[in-house]
Amino acid sequence: MKVILFHLMSYADLDFEATKDYETVWVNLPNRFFDPVKCNALYNRYLDELESAEPLGFDGVAVNEHHQTAYGLMPSPIVMASALARRTKRVKIAILGSALPLREHPLTVAEEHAMIDVLSGGRLISGFVRGIGAEYHTFGLNPTISHDRFHEAHDLIVQAWTKPGPFAFTGHHYNHEYVNLWPRPYQQPHPPIWVPSQGSKETIDWAAHPDRRYTYLQTFSPAKVVGKYLKSYRDTAEAFGYEAQDSQLGWAVPVYVADTDEKARMEAKKPFELFRNRLLKMPFEMLLPPGYSSRASLKGMMAAKASLTQEMTLEMAIEMGMVICGSPETVKDAIADYWHELRFDNLLTMMHFGNLSQELTKNSTELFATKVLPHIQSLQSEALTQV
Amino acid sequence: MFEDTFLTVKGCKIRFRRQGHGPVLLYLHGANGVPKVQPFLHELSKSFDVLVPEHPGFGESDEPNWLENMHDLAYFYLDVIDHLKLDRVHVIGSSLGGWLAMELAIRQPQRFKSLTLVGSAGIRIPEAQPGDIFLWTPEKAAHNTFKDKALIDWTLANPLDLDTTLKNRHTTALLAWDPRLHNPMLSKWLNRLKMPVQLVWGADDQIMPLAYAHAFKALIPQAQLSVYPNCGHLPHVEKSEAFVQLVSQFINKADQA
């Protein structure tokens, strides 16, 4: 199994007390609560944490894109990926992902991703997302055309990467007389494309299509839900007439390790609950604007509204497999169990969440790297020997 | 009883209700559709031939693939008017429907005898941000739509069925999310409106604030403006009697002109 250190770069210095009466930290939390001096320290600390992944033996590092929120400080993950490209030599660099429909000119995504791929000598994993519902509020982009723009932007980017230029691209949303990328990507035919999702049938149907076979990444969900969607991907591939490889499946999950289960739970509790109950919290209308999801999915989510918005404790989240937390032994066994059950070749560990301190993040990451990582990285070869 | 049928125009089926005799009066509904014929329409049908379509994408009407923006809807309604062989019509447009009425009338001003624009969308002024209808919970939406507590309570106690709500909301977003509730090009063509125009506003409109009434008045010099105090976004519902009286007089006068 490949293990990638995934960072959300939350605004850990948010005054959670002073902002507690705001409904959400997304879209309209006043930016007077943001302090650039504190963010300077955070950015550098977070990049240090990501860079440490290489000497610690991780297979990759990952960053993502969110806008106008204390949840994550990376409106452009590409900026962070380019910093990482210079400070690492071996690890893969995953952008999970760029929010294609939000771009007026997705050709800029093709260009910037190609730059990082060339700069890093072919270490880029390129992720494509639509951006979450809140971002359609912040950007003002019409959510009813989100899927359509995503697909068209994707086609433009992949063509720009693979088709000899110059050529003209004529679409419904994007039109270019001259598509002629300089630089072209380092990897041939193009960097691997991953599709992170909170779980959607439409996304799976699209990603699993034989023309694409993109790696589907289930992000921060209960293990049962992860299992459901990974199985759905396998079933969809089978319906398309091929068998999905484990490398086409991944899971992004917060992980925390300390010497004992008790210590791990004690240390992770508050930062995790801030992450889950404050940073992720947003009103239903903000999360799911009209057209962002099909109306059938929307009705399903409305029915599950209560459980979506319910506050959660660390203990509940561990129980549901939304977070993996405990001693090295516990964490190793939990991941091995999930792997045997779900079979995914890519594990994205979120070693930082909420306002977890630098010291605790470092301790947990190092313990994980020394006591857990080698075992879980070998999981695939064990499976192959069993066969 | 309003005749309640469907009309198929160029392959698109829409729900279409009609009642009354006299000058033809077309009602263009706003974001919440027109699931029921409201009392003000019944009243108006005593003096006018009242036409109440549900726009494509709303209520029981089709959701055609070609519907992508307000321009598409405007051209469709010009086809509807052709289809019905209507000569010259009076239009009442509420909110989104007011915007639609103007899009129709700048294209073919000769076909419209008068426009009544009620809490109308369609333009954007820097001084006043429209209410963010897409971020409101149903509770907040009801409170921001009406001033009258009884109407707020009634609305919350009698929600539209979920499928229709989601459908209406989807089409509203399709038409009005970006640019929000307006067409940046509309204001430069409003000088094509030479017919009588009546602006009707609730003083406490939280969706299209009263500043928009004054902005429309400035853009359409012949327009007359009536503002109801203690009234929200839907004066035709909240001040139904006064509205019917005002609009009947206005339309009768315009019809004789």
Boltz contact constraints between the chains, C-beta under 6 A:
constraints:
  - contact:
      token1: [A, 140]
      token2: [B, 178]
      max_distance: 6.0
  - contact:
      token1: [A, 142]
      token2: [B, 177]
      max_distance: 6.0
  - contact:
      token1: [A, 142]
      token2: [B, 178]
      max_distance: 6.0
  - contact:
      token1: [A, 144]
      token2: [B, 173]
      max_distance: 6.0
  - contact:
      token1: [A, 144]
      token2: [B, 174]
      max_distance: 6.0
  - contact:
      token1: [A, 285]
      token2: [B, 135]
      max_distance: 6.0
  - contact:
      token1: [A, 289]
      token2: [B, 134]
      max_distance: 6.0
  - contact:
      token1: [A, 290]
      token2: [B, 169]
      max_distance: 6.0
  - contact:
      token1: [A, 290]
      token2: [B, 170]
      max_distance: 6.0
  - contact:
      token1: [A, 290]
      token2: [B, 173]
      max_distance: 6.0
  - contact:
      token1: [A, 291]
      token2: [B, 170]
      max_distance: 6.0
  - contact:
      token1: [A, 291]
      token2: [B, 173]
      max_distance: 6.0
  - contact:
      token1: [A, 295]
      token2: [B, 166]
      max_distance: 6.0
